[in-house]
Amino acid sequence: MTMTTMRFFAAARAAVGTDEVTIDATTLDDALRSVVAADPERWTALQERCSYLVDGVTTRDRSTVIAGVGFVDVMPPFAGG
């Protein structure tokens, strides 16, 4: 089984409390639920506003299959963009 690295940026990094975690999950939703955040309330609220890059492809569909995916980048909204 291939593990997936989730990388967190900006506000997501602040909510989770780390730059990245390695997870074993089938879907994006499973992966997001498995993250143990430093600020769980902020992390839960932030997930709805984030975009996700699954091996470089943007999605907001939490049912996206990530089994076998190398990287998922968690991208919160950025100021000015």
DRENDRENDREN-376763 format. One record per residue (C-alpha): y, z, x. Coordinates in steps of 0.25 Angstrom, whole numbers, plus 5000, padded with zeros to 4 digits. Layout:
# DRENDRENDREN-376763
YZX ...
END
This chain:
# DRENDRENDREN-376763
500050005000 501449965005 502550075005 503950035000 505150085007 506350114998 507650115004 508850184998 510350145000 511650214997 511550304984 510050284983 509950334998 510750454994 510050494981 508650474988 509050545001 508450445011 508550295015 507150255011 505750305006 504350235007 503650234994 502350184988 502750134974 502350014965 503649994958 505150014961 505150124950 503950194956 504650194969 506050244964 505350354956 504550394969 505850424977 506150564980 507650574980 508550674986 509450664973 508450624962 509450624951 510350524958 509150444963 508650424949 510050384943 510250294955 509050214953 509550144941 510750084948 509950044961 509449904964 508249894972 507849794983 506349774983 506049704996 507449644995 507349604980 508349674971 507749734958 508149844948 506749834941 506049964944 504749904940 504749814952 503449824960 503749874974 502249884979 502249814992 503749814994 504349855007 505649895003 506449944991 507949964993 508650054983 510049994981 511050074973 512350014969 513350004980 514850014979 515549884978 514249804975 
END
